[in-house]
Amino acid sequence: MKRGGWIALLALLAFALVIIARLPAAWVLPAHAGFTCTSVEGTLWSGGCGSLSVAREPVGDLSWELHPLALLTGKLAAHVTLVRDNANAAADVELGLGGRLTARNVRADLPLDPKLLPGLPPTLRGQAHVDLALARLQGNTLKELKGTLEAHGLEDVAGNRTVLGNYAVTFPGGEPPVGQFKDLGGPLAVEGTIRLSPQGYEVQGLVAPRQGAAPELLDNLRFLGSPDSSGRRAFALSGTF
């Protein structure tokens, strides 16, 4: 191809990239029963979806900044933010071939409310903070976690409010995810391990009451059996996803 032909081809390619970059997001985003927005703003590369709902469940206001150079490596990458009432989250996400999803720099703050997290016990209240350097999924399987999950101001609001305390789980990375959890102050001294797998989770730990723990907590701890010489009782939990 002559020099003039190469110049024309490059000019056409540049023109096409400019057109794609300026495409209104509303022209590109799919519209079907499982994915809806009350409003769509911005472009394909930098836009927002107001009042996003998935499968008729409200999610929040989503915005994104795509990283077009990642397409050259066969990946779709973007910085995304999500806001819903007093909950917010942000992350750098990357979708690769084979359904591999990687999230980095994940930061989130949200209330522990069954309306936001339907799997929670309906009487549990508190605030969650997420600070993950890495979260990696393959399909529906969580393969790796690196960072910290915290819960603050936990309370059981059934009947009289019972203060439960503050807790953290730290995942050092590696596969499968194995985290160490401990209390950050409160009526219970807790430490242990949580293991995640495609089938579910396994929790093993030790717990002991601190001075001033509510009578309800002391009564519940008795179901775990007799304490050891340090006043700690062993406990184990497991479940499926």
LUMZADREN-264185 format. One line per 8 residues: number of its first residue (from 1); for each residue x, y, z of N, C-alpha, C. Coordinates in nm, 4 decimals, decimal comma. Each point is the difference from the previous one (the first is absolute). Layout:
# residues N
NUM> X/Y/Z/X/Y/Z/X/Y/Z  ...
END
This chain:
# residues 241
1> 0,0851/-0,1186/0,0000/-0,0851/0,1186/0,0000/0,0893/0,1244/0,0000  -0,0340/0,0960/-0,0847/0,0780/0,1216/-0,0083/-0,0211/0,0858/0,1240  0,0950/0,0973/0,0160/-0,0044/0,0835/0,1188/-0,1337/0,0713/0,0138  -0,0536/0,0487/-0,1119/-0,1281/0,0693/0,0047/-0,1124/-0,0906/0,0477  0,0081/-0,1284/-0,0357/-0,1018/-0,0952/0,0448/0,0068/-0,0240/0,1487  0,1225/-0,0116/0,0545/0,0161/-0,0181/0,1448/-0,0530/0,1212/0,0766  0,0301/0,1184/-0,0512/-0,0474/0,1211/0,0666/-0,1525/0,0047/0,0010  -0,0608/-0,0372/-0,1115/-0,1458/0,0000/-0,0085/-0,0605/-0,1027/0,0957
9> 0,0661/-0,1189/0,0095/-0,0502/-0,1045/0,0889/0,0081/0,0434/0,1454  0,1136/0,0602/0,0382/0,0162/0,0466/0,1371/-0,0986/0,1119/0,0326  -0,0232/0,0885/-0,0957/-0,0956/0,1077/0,0218/-0,1404/-0,0562/0,0189  -0,0342/-0,1030/-0,0803/-0,1321/-0,0625/0,0126/-0,0146/-0,0690/0,1345  0,1077/-0,0678/0,0433/-0,0030/-0,0674/0,1292/-0,0157/0,1011/0,1131  0,0752/0,1091/-0,0061/-0,0106/0,1037/0,1021/-0,1403/0,0593/0,0026  -0,0567/0,0216/-0,1159/-0,1360/0,0538/-0,0076/-0,0994/-0,0967/0,0636  0,0177/-0,1312/-0,0272/-0,0903/-0,1007/0,0568/0,0116/-0,0039/0,1524
17> 0,1229/0,0107/0,0523/0,0185/-0,0012/0,1443/-0,0648/0,1211/0,0655  0,0111/0,1157/-0,0634/-0,0637/0,1206/0,0538/-0,1513/-0,0160/0,0032  -0,0556/-0,0555/-0,1076/-0,1455/-0,0203/-0,0062/-0,0452/-0,0955/0,1093  0,0747/-0,1122/0,0174/-0,0368/-0,0983/0,1022/0,0105/0,0608/0,1387  0,1082/0,0764/0,0226/0,0200/0,0591/0,1322/-0,1097/0,0974/0,0358  -0,0607/0,0623/-0,1008/-0,1030/0,0993/0,0269/-0,1419/-0,0563/-0,0101  -0,0097/-0,1317/-0,0208/-0,1326/-0,0608/-0,0059/-0,0742/0,0224/0,1309  -0,1231/0,0493/-0,0038/-0,0772/0,0127/0,1248/-0,0196/-0,1374/0,0632
25> 0,0182/-0,0068/0,1309/-0,0156/-0,1277/0,0692/-0,1397/-0,0568/-0,0189  -0,0998/0,0869/-0,0134/-0,1382/-0,0459/-0,0153/-0,0198/-0,0783/-0,1288  0,0875/0,0213/-0,1003/-0,0116/-0,0738/-0,1251/0,0579/-0,1401/0,0100  0,0863/-0,0206/0,0982/0,0779/-0,1233/0,0063/-0,0488/-0,0957/0,1080  -0,0380/0,0554/0,1171/-0,0397/-0,0860/0,1105/-0,1221/-0,0824/-0,0363  0,0005/-0,1296/0,0347/-0,1162/-0,0839/-0,0295/-0,1197/0,0395/0,0846  -0,1163/-0,0160/-0,0576/-0,1243/0,0270/0,0735/-0,0850/-0,1262/-0,0032  -0,0096/-0,0679/0,1128/-0,0848/-0,1184/0,0094/-0,0506/-0,0107/0,1426
33> -0,0823/-0,0997/0,0252/-0,0690/-0,0089/0,1285/0,0953/-0,0166/0,1174  0,1197/-0,0586/-0,0239/0,0904/-0,0250/0,1111/0,0942/0,1139/0,0322  0,0032/0,1044/-0,0841/0,0978/0,1078/0,0165/-0,0641/0,1297/-0,0454  -0,0297/0,0891/0,0941/-0,0672/0,1242/-0,0361/0,0623/0,1187/0,0718  -0,0062/0,1175/-0,0643/0,0430/0,1266/0,0574/-0,1115/0,1015/-0,0230  -0,0273/0,0815/0,0978/-0,0996/0,1050/-0,0216/0,0575/0,1112/-0,0861  0,1337/0,0148/0,0008/0,0648/0,0986/-0,0857/0,1399/-0,0472/-0,0332  0,0466/0,0316/-0,1206/0,1344/-0,0343/-0,0435/0,0668/0,1274/-0,0504
41> 0,1189/0,0295/0,0529/0,0690/0,1231/-0,0365/0,1421/-0,0291/-0,0461  0,0584/0,0968/-0,0712/0,1387/-0,0108/-0,0413/0,0192/-0,0855/-0,1225  0,1224/-0,0478/-0,0165/0,0372/-0,0771/-0,1175/0,0325/-0,1435/0,0382  0,0305/-0,0793/-0,1032/0,0386/-0,1387/0,0229/0,1218/-0,0088/0,0915  0,0942/0,0945/-0,0125/0,1234/-0,0056/0,0766/-0,0126/0,0636/0,1378  -0,0873/0,0962/0,0127/-0,0154/0,0693/0,1277/-0,1463/0,0375/0,0165  -0,0704/-0,0744/0,0845/-0,1440/0,0232/0,0113/-0,0568/-0,0451/0,1319  -0,1320/0,0002/0,0054/-0,0670/-0,0384/0,1227/-0,1373/-0,0570/-0,0273
49> -0,0429/-0,0865/0,0904/-0,1318/-0,0636/-0,0062/-0,0721/0,0344/0,1300  -0,1025/0,0804/-0,0087/-0,0736/0,0410/0,1183/-0,1030/-0,1025/0,0420  -0,0052/-0,0287/0,1295/-0,0968/-0,0942/0,0566/0,0041/-0,1342/-0,0721  0,1177/-0,0583/-0,0041/0,0174/-0,1317/-0,0608/-0,0783/-0,1052/0,0775  -0,0704/-0,0865/-0,0744/-0,0688/-0,1153/0,0580/0,0426/-0,1247/-0,0755  0,0250/-0,1073/0,0727/0,0340/-0,1285/-0,0600/-0,1013/-0,1019/0,0497  -0,0666/-0,0655/-0,0950/-0,1064/-0,0951/0,0345/-0,1030/0,0661/0,0923  -0,0305/0,1273/-0,0295/-0,0995/0,0792/0,0731/0,0408/0,0347/0,1423
57> 0,1256/-0,0274/0,0353/0,0505/0,0382/0,1315/0,0809/0,1285/-0,0139  -0,0327/0,1053/0,0763/0,0758/0,1249/-0,0112/0,1439/-0,0180/0,0458  0,0923/0,0555/-0,0780/0,1426/-0,0102/0,0298/0,0578/0,1356/0,0399  -0,0337/0,1052/-0,0746/0,0515/0,1326/0,0313/0,0395/0,0737/-0,1260  0,0720/0,1091/0,0177/0,0482/0,0815/-0,1114/0,1414/-0,0437/-0,0353  0,0168/-0,0482/-0,1239/0,1278/-0,0535/-0,0465/0,0657/0,0988/-0,0959  0,1303/0,0211/0,0160/0,0765/0,0797/-0,0958/0,1292/-0,0727/-0,0328  0,0589/0,0300/-0,1159/0,1181/-0,0731/-0,0445/0,0911/0,0878/-0,0842
65> 0,1279/-0,0397/-0,0003/0,1028/0,0569/-0,0863/0,0749/-0,1178/-0,0617  -0,0262/-0,0283/-0,1277/0,0652/-0,1128/-0,0652/0,1459/0,0325/-0,0323  0,0832/-0,1056/-0,0024/0,1406/0,0121/-0,0376/0,0176/-0,0662/-0,1373  -0,0088/0,0764/-0,1086/-0,0027/-0,0605/-0,1341/0,1253/-0,0785/-0,0360  0,1180/0,0363/0,0535/0,1223/-0,0719/-0,0362/-0,0040/-0,1455/0,0444  -0,0807/-0,0313/0,1034/-0,0093/-0,1388/0,0461/-0,0626/-0,0902/-0,1059  -0,0759/0,0590/-0,0927/-0,0606/-0,0804/-0,1062/0,1052/-0,0657/-0,0886  0,1176/0,0625/-0,0075/0,1073/-0,0557/-0,0816/0,0517/-0,1318/0,0560
73> -0,0227/-0,0247/0,1279/0,0415/-0,1253/0,0633/-0,1166/-0,0970/0,0167  -0,1123/0,0312/-0,0629/-0,1155/-0,0887/0,0079/-0,0770/0,0101/0,1292  0,0102/0,1161/0,0695/-0,0692/0,0184/0,1269/-0,0850/0,1256/-0,0036  -0,1076/-0,0021/0,0764/-0,0834/0,1174/0,0195/0,0271/0,0509/0,1410  0,0516/0,1229/0,0102/0,0400/0,0534/0,1298/-0,0622/0,1370/0,0215  -0,0337/0,0295/0,1261/-0,0625/0,1285/0,0312/0,0127/0,0293/0,1485  -0,0074/0,1279/0,0320/-0,0176/0,0420/0,1388/-0,1493/0,0260/0,0181  -0,0614/-0,0650/0,0975/-0,1441/0,0120/0,0193/-0,0293/0,0482/0,1413
81> -0,1081/0,0730/0,0125/-0,0487/0,0432/0,1313/-0,1485/-0,0294/0,0078  -0,0457/-0,0299/0,1201/-0,1405/-0,0309/0,0232/-0,0441/0,0698/0,1279  -0,1111/0,0705/-0,0086/-0,0524/0,0733/0,1150/-0,1474/-0,0335/0,0165  -0,0388/-0,0315/0,1222/-0,1407/-0,0234/0,0313/-0,0273/0,0486/0,1419  -0,0793/0,1035/0,0116/-0,0301/0,0601/0,1295/0,1317/0,0305/0,0728  0,0205/-0,0565/0,1185/0,1234/0,0258/0,0742/0,1028/-0,1120/-0,0164  -0,0114/-0,0758/-0,1091/0,0981/-0,1030/-0,0337/0,0751/0,0428/-0,1256  0,1299/-0,0304/-0,0035/0,0795/0,0346/-0,1178/0,1111/-0,1011/-0,0183
89> 0,0416/-0,0179/-0,1258/0,1067/-0,0944/-0,0318/0,0718/0,0482/-0,1250  0,1286/-0,0338/-0,0094/0,0802/0,0337/-0,1173/0,1053/-0,1083/-0,0188  0,0372/-0,0258/-0,1264/0,0992/-0,1034/-0,0282/0,0511/0,0154/-0,1423  0,1191/-0,0563/-0,0234/0,0516/-0,0171/-0,1355/-0,0274/-0,1441/-0,0395  -0,0857/-0,0198/-0,0990/-0,0411/-0,1354/-0,0375/0,0521/-0,0338/-0,1386  0,0222/-0,1287/-0,0189/0,0552/-0,0488/-0,1262/-0,0654/-0,1338/-0,0332  -0,0596/-0,0073/-0,1166/-0,0649/-0,1233/-0,0462/0,0828/-0,0584/-0,1122  0,0506/-0,1220/0,0233/0,0832/-0,0661/-0,0992/-0,0723/-0,1127/-0,0706
97> 0,0733/-0,0676/-0,0856/-0,0568/-0,1125/-0,0731/-0,0350/-0,1128/0,0951  -0,1047/-0,0738/-0,0337/-0,0405/-0,1123/0,0837/-0,0770/0,0394/0,1238  -0,0481/0,1263/0,0057/-0,0802/0,0430/0,1142/0,0793/0,0296/0,1247  0,1297/0,0271/-0,0142/0,0831/0,0315/0,1163/-0,0172/0,1475/0,0356  -0,0478/0,0259/0,1205/-0,0238/0,1365/0,0465/0,0977/0,0315/0,1126  0,0740/0,1094/-0,0158/0,0965/0,0431/0,1005/-0,0349/0,1414/0,0442  -0,0071/0,0207/0,1290/-0,0258/0,1331/0,0553/0,1175/0,0387/0,0886  0,0492/0,1215/-0,0188/0,1101/0,0518/0,0802/-0,0421/0,1321/0,0647
105> 0,0669/0,0320/0,1096/-0,0262/0,1269/0,0691/-0,1489/0,0153/0,0328  -0,0560/-0,1046/0,0565/-0,1425/-0,0003/0,0343/-0,0187/0,0724/0,1333  -0,0797/0,1049/-0,0015/-0,0319/0,0745/0,1217/-0,1510/0,0124/0,0089  -0,0547/-0,0304/0,1149/-0,1455/0,0091/0,0158/-0,0353/0,0261/0,1449  -0,1058/0,0758/0,0203/-0,0588/0,0235/0,1314/-0,1506/-0,0132/-0,0143  -0,0604/-0,0810/0,0846/-0,1433/-0,0222/-0,0111/-0,0575/-0,0453/0,1327  -0,1262/0,0327/0,0238/-0,0652/-0,0499/0,1216/-0,0342/-0,1471/-0,0148  0,0080/-0,0733/0,1101/-0,0418/-0,1398/0,0001/-0,1512/-0,0022/0,0159
113> -0,0658/0,0048/-0,1132/-0,1455/0,0101/-0,0047/-0,0525/-0,1101/-0,0922  -0,0969/-0,0806/0,0460/-0,0544/-0,1062/-0,0851/-0,0550/0,0502/-0,1328  -0,0368/0,1282/-0,0083/-0,0478/0,0543/-0,1272/0,1119/0,0061/-0,1029  0,1230/0,0228/0,0473/0,1155/0,0017/-0,0878/0,0621/-0,1382/-0,0157  0,0018/-0,0775/0,1084/0,0611/-0,1325/0,0018/-0,1036/-0,1003/0,0485  -0,0797/-0,0548/-0,0928/-0,1131/-0,0850/0,0397/0,0379/-0,1224/0,0824  0,1250/-0,0469/-0,0066/0,0380/-0,1189/0,0748/0,0272/0,0245/0,1469  0,0002/0,1264/0,0426/0,0294/0,0305/0,1401/-0,1163/-0,0388/0,0917
121> 0,0293/-0,0338/0,1256/-0,1085/-0,0166/0,0978/-0,0805/0,1291/0,0097  -0,1312/-0,0075/0,0008/-0,0824/0,1219/-0,0061/0,0164/0,0930/0,1190  0,0535/-0,0487/0,1132/0,0130/0,0851/0,1187/0,1423/0,0531/0,0203  0,0905/-0,0260/-0,0954/0,1381/0,0440/0,0135/0,0173/0,1389/-0,0605  0,0669/0,0879/0,0735/0,0284/0,1346/-0,0491/0,1472/0,0323/0,0251  0,0524/0,0929/-0,0795/0,1386/0,0421/0,0140/0,0468/0,0651/-0,1289  0,1298/0,0193/-0,0101/0,0608/0,0637/-0,1164/0,1162/-0,0846/-0,0479  0,0090/-0,0200/-0,1313/0,1080/-0,0798/-0,0582/0,0954/0,0898/-0,0768
129> 0,1286/-0,0332/0,0079/0,1029/0,0693/-0,0770/0,0824/-0,1044/-0,0736  0,0199/0,0200/-0,1302/0,0739/-0,0935/-0,0846/0,1236/0,0706/-0,0538  0,1147/-0,0649/0,0129/0,1255/0,0535/-0,0527/0,0796/-0,1178/-0,0551  -0,0185/-0,0274/-0,1297/0,0616/-0,1157/-0,0635/0,0969/0,0451/-0,1090  0,1225/-0,0483/0,0070/0,0949/0,0251/-0,1083/-0,0343/-0,0853/-0,1215  -0,0601/-0,1173/0,0242/-0,0276/-0,0923/-0,1097/-0,1176/-0,0907/0,0343  -0,0872/-0,0183/-0,0979/-0,1051/-0,1016/0,0064/-0,0097/-0,0614/-0,1393  0,0101/-0,1312/-0,0073/0,0026/-0,0661/-0,1305/-0,1051/-0,1107/-0,0044
137> -0,0810/0,0038/-0,1043/-0,1045/-0,1001/-0,0195/0,0188/-0,0671/-0,1344  -0,0326/-0,1290/-0,0044/-0,0032/-0,0755/-0,1244/-0,1403/-0,0555/-0,0146  -0,0785/0,0576/-0,0900/-0,1408/-0,0369/-0,0074/-0,0709/0,0442/0,1262  -0,0644/-0,0926/0,0689/-0,0678/0,0295/0,1259/0,0832/-0,0362/0,1228  0,1267/-0,0361/-0,0209/0,0843/-0,0459/0,1093/0,0979/0,1081/0,0429  0,0009/0,0322/0,1284/0,0968/0,0936/0,0550/0,1322/-0,0730/0,0193  0,1020/0,0423/-0,0747/0,1271/-0,0717/0,0005/0,1021/0,0590/0,0968  -0,0010/0,1340/0,0170/0,1047/0,0609/0,0822/-0,0495/0,1317/0,0590
145> 0,0424/0,0269/0,1231/-0,0272/0,1266/0,0678/0,1276/0,0474/0,0678  0,0222/0,1307/-0,0062/0,1127/0,0581/0,0720/-0,0440/0,1355/0,0543  -0,0069/0,0106/0,1303/-0,0446/0,1235/0,0620/-0,0793/-0,0264/0,1261  -0,0780/0,0992/0,0401/-0,0683/-0,0055/0,1284/-0,1473/0,0353/-0,0140  -0,0826/-0,0746/0,0727/-0,1425/0,0294/0,0149/-0,0248/0,0301/0,1474  -0,0676/0,1107/0,0276/-0,0258/0,0385/0,1389/-0,1486/0,0229/0,0228  -0,0438/-0,0299/0,1220/-0,1371/0,0283/0,0426/0,0077/0,0776/0,1306  -0,0675/0,1139/0,0046/0,0065/0,0879/0,1161/-0,1398/0,0246/0,0566
153> -0,0049/0,0156/0,1310/-0,1253/0,0340/0,0650/-0,1086/-0,1040/-0,0158  0,0377/-0,1277/0,0014/-0,1000/-0,1051/-0,0175/-0,0957/-0,0039/0,1187  -0,1284/-0,0136/-0,0329/-0,1046/-0,0110/0,1014/-0,1046/-0,0998/-0,0452  -0,0575/-0,0684/0,0958/-0,1185/-0,0827/-0,0238/-0,1187/0,0798/0,0514  -0,0914/0,0369/-0,0911/-0,1098/0,0889/0,0373/-0,1272/-0,0763/0,0338  0,0085/-0,1318/0,0148/-0,1164/-0,0778/0,0420/-0,0250/0,0232/0,1485  -0,1192/0,0485/0,0335/-0,0286/0,0290/0,1404/0,0879/0,1137/0,0486  0,0703/-0,0197/0,1108/0,0963/0,0993/0,0458/0,1217/0,0004/-0,0929
161> 0,0526/0,1190/-0,0253/0,1198/0,0084/-0,0842/0,1191/-0,0614/0,0735  0,0663/-0,0944/-0,0658/0,1166/-0,0655/0,0575/0,1227/0,0383/-0,0800  0,0954/0,0635/0,0659/0,1250/0,0403/-0,0657/0,0860/-0,1236/-0,0259  0,0457/-0,0159/-0,1235/0,0790/-0,1164/-0,0373/0,1473/0,0330/-0,0230  0,0327/0,1271/-0,0282/0,1403/0,0379/-0,0133/0,0442/0,0273/-0,1418  0,1332/-0,0010/-0,0204/0,0630/0,0321/-0,1277/0,0958/-0,1133/-0,0383  0,0069/-0,0298/-0,1306/0,0759/-0,1163/-0,0437/0,0675/0,0265/-0,1340  0,1055/-0,0765/-0,0279/0,0716/0,0105/-0,1267/0,0429/-0,1380/-0,0471
169> -0,0029/-0,0193/-0,1326/0,0525/-0,1210/-0,0633/0,1062/0,0440/-0,0994  0,1191/-0,0567/0,0099/0,1101/0,0348/-0,0889/0,0372/-0,1198/-0,0862  0,0000/0,0223/-0,1319/0,0392/-0,1037/-0,0955/0,1372/0,0375/-0,0569  0,1009/-0,0861/0,0162/0,1344/0,0337/-0,0484/0,0196/-0,0233/-0,1488  -0,0972/-0,0592/-0,0678/0,0159/-0,0391/-0,1393/0,0252/-0,1492/-0,0102  0,0048/-0,0495/-0,1209/0,0184/-0,1432/-0,0190/-0,1310/-0,0687/-0,0318  0,0118/-0,1219/-0,0460/-0,1159/-0,0773/-0,0442/-0,0021/-0,1360/0,0690  -0,1138/-0,0420/0,0580/-0,1264/0,0734/0,0135/0,0088/0,1054/0,1101
177> -0,0977/0,0914/0,0077/0,0057/0,1066/0,1006/-0,0116/-0,0558/0,1420  0,0960/0,0369/0,0836/-0,0010/-0,0350/0,1418/0,0295/0,1280/0,0778  -0,0898/0,0373/0,0902/0,0166/0,1233/0,0740/0,0078/-0,0217/0,1496  0,0655/0,0928/0,0668/0,0083/-0,0002/0,1455/-0,0907/0,1110/0,0528  -0,0861/-0,0344/0,0959/-0,0883/0,1021/0,0545/0,0258/0,0198/0,1481  -0,0323/0,1198/0,0476/0,0180/0,0342/0,1408/-0,0930/0,1161/0,0330  -0,0224/0,0203/0,1282/-0,0814/0,1136/0,0409/0,0853/0,1262/0,0031  -0,0662/0,1139/-0,0156/0,0651/0,1306/0,0093/-0,0498/0,0768/0,1215
185> -0,0440/-0,0746/0,0987/-0,0532/0,0615/0,1205/-0,1478/-0,0258/0,0137  -0,0460/-0,0165/0,1212/-0,1401/-0,0279/0,0251/-0,0168/-0,1009/0,1113  -0,1192/-0,0550/0,0152/-0,0279/-0,0889/0,1122/0,0588/-0,1394/-0,0150  0,0464/-0,0362/-0,1208/0,0517/-0,1342/-0,0234/0,1424/0,0063/-0,0531  0,0876/-0,0834/0,0550/0,1344/-0,0204/-0,0535/-0,0065/-0,1195/-0,0946  0,0272/0,0240/-0,1281/-0,0199/-0,1028/-0,1019/0,1226/-0,0072/-0,0899  0,0376/-0,1204/-0,0391/0,1025/-0,0203/-0,1018/-0,0244/-0,1337/-0,0656  0,0401/-0,0104/-0,1276/-0,0205/-0,1256/-0,0698/0,0333/0,0097/-0,1471
193> -0,0467/-0,0977/-0,0764/0,0317/-0,0143/-0,1423/-0,1275/-0,0237/-0,0787  -0,0059/0,0593/-0,1187/-0,1107/-0,0256/-0,0923/0,0571/-0,0473/-0,1330  -0,0542/-0,1097/-0,0508/0,0426/-0,0574/-0,1281/-0,1167/0,0061/-0,0977  0,0291/0,0501/-0,1205/-0,1017/0,0097/-0,1033/0,0309/-0,0993/-0,1110  -0,1045/-0,0608/-0,0542/0,0149/-0,0960/-0,1082/-0,1200/0,0137/-0,0930  0,0034/-0,0627/-0,1180/-0,1169/0,0062/-0,0883/-0,1260/-0,0563/0,0652  0,0170/-0,0881/0,0966/-0,1163/-0,0606/0,0645/-0,0574/0,0864/0,1122  0,0824/0,0825/0,0649/-0,0514/0,0798/0,1100/0,1115/0,0524/0,0872
201> -0,0245/0,0049/0,1298/0,0978/0,0564/0,0924/0,0101/-0,0870/0,1254  0,1168/0,0074/0,0642/0,0230/-0,0683/0,1270/0,0661/0,0984/0,0949  -0,0533/0,0108/0,1201/0,0521/0,0919/0,1005/0,0346/-0,0795/0,1252  0,1185/0,0239/0,0522/0,0416/-0,0593/0,1267/0,0651/0,1089/0,0845  -0,0344/0,0035/0,1295/0,0564/0,1054/0,0817/-0,0167/-0,0233/0,1486  0,0445/0,0975/0,0752/-0,0102/-0,0001/0,1455/-0,0637/0,1314/0,0437  -0,0851/-0,0064/0,1016/-0,0691/0,1191/0,0472/-0,0047/-0,0019/0,1522  0,0120/0,1199/0,0564/-0,0105/0,0149/0,1454/-0,0667/0,1334/0,0293
209> -0,0843/0,0055/0,1038/-0,0650/0,1268/0,0333/0,0958/0,0937/0,0726  -0,0188/0,1275/-0,0232/0,0730/0,1015/0,0765/-0,0909/0,0537/0,1108  0,0612/0,0659/0,0930/-0,0758/0,0583/0,1102/-0,1038/0,0977/-0,0543  -0,1220/-0,0122/0,0476/-0,1074/0,0870/-0,0442/-0,0807/-0,0546/-0,1153  0,0316/-0,1225/-0,0462/-0,0779/-0,0601/-0,1079/-0,1447/-0,0184/0,0436  -0,0920/0,0209/-0,0938/-0,1428/-0,0095/0,0305/-0,0373/-0,1407/0,0455  -0,0975/-0,0132/0,0908/-0,0425/-0,1327/0,0461/-0,0424/-0,0907/-0,1144  -0,0607/0,0569/-0,1053/-0,0423/-0,0833/-0,1134/0,1189/-0,0670/-0,0665
217> 0,1112/0,0732/-0,0115/0,1190/-0,0589/-0,0598/0,0562/-0,1109/0,0884  0,0023/0,0223/0,1292/0,0508/-0,1020/0,0916/-0,0841/-0,1264/-0,0077  -0,1314/0,0165/-0,0108/-0,0885/-0,1167/-0,0108/0,0272/-0,0759/-0,1294  0,0202/0,0732/-0,1104/0,0249/-0,0666/-0,1283/0,1334/-0,0737/-0,0002  0,0998/0,0556/0,0663/0,1308/-0,0644/0,0026/-0,0035/-0,1340/0,0731  -0,0905/-0,0150/0,0936/-0,0087/-0,1257/0,0745/-0,0360/-0,1177/-0,0910  -0,0662/0,0280/-0,1118/-0,0348/-0,1081/-0,0933/0,1235/-0,0562/-0,0696  0,1149/0,0701/0,0082/0,1213/-0,0475/-0,0652/0,0771/-0,0997/0,0859
225> -0,0491/-0,0228/0,1201/0,0685/-0,0946/0,0869/0,0863/0,0698/0,1023  0,0811/-0,0781/0,0703/0,0833/0,0524/0,1080/0,1200/0,0750/-0,0558  0,0408/0,1087/0,0651/0,1176/0,0740/-0,0454/0,1286/-0,0721/0,0370  0,1089/0,0375/-0,0678/0,1300/-0,0554/0,0351/0,0582/0,0782/0,1177  0,1253/-0,0253/0,0310/0,0624/0,0642/0,1165/0,0124/0,1515/-0,0155  -0,0084/0,0492/-0,1237/0,0080/0,1442/-0,0244/-0,1371/0,0653/-0,0109  -0,1039/-0,0808/0,0200/-0,1356/0,0524/-0,0086/-0,0544/0,0074/-0,1404  0,0687/-0,0626/-0,0977/-0,0442/0,0047/-0,1394/-0,0774/-0,1263/-0,0361
233> -0,0961/0,0177/-0,0881/-0,0780/-0,1124/-0,0516/0,0226/-0,0121/-0,1514  0,0110/-0,1236/-0,0467/0,0176/-0,0247/-0,1434/-0,1358/0,0010/-0,0695  -0,0020/0,0474/-0,1220/-0,1222/-0,0025/-0,0796/0,0350/-0,0269/-0,1460  -0,0967/-0,0516/-0,0750/0,0187/-0,0298/-0,1414/-0,1312/0,0244/-0,0728  0,0111/0,0566/-0,1189/-0,1150/0,0260/-0,0850/0,0335/-0,0421/-0,1420  -0,1014/-0,0383/-0,0751/0,0195/-0,0302/-0,1418/-0,1316/0,0218/-0,0720  0,0105/0,0212/-0,1287/-0,1205/0,0228/-0,0792/0,0349/-0,0006/-0,1476  -0,1029/0,0022/-0,0820/0,0166/0,0015/-0,1445/-0,0443/0,1334/-0,0558
241> 0,0514/0,0313/-0,1182/-0,0378/0,1252/-0,0659/-0,1219/-0,0216/-0,0875
END
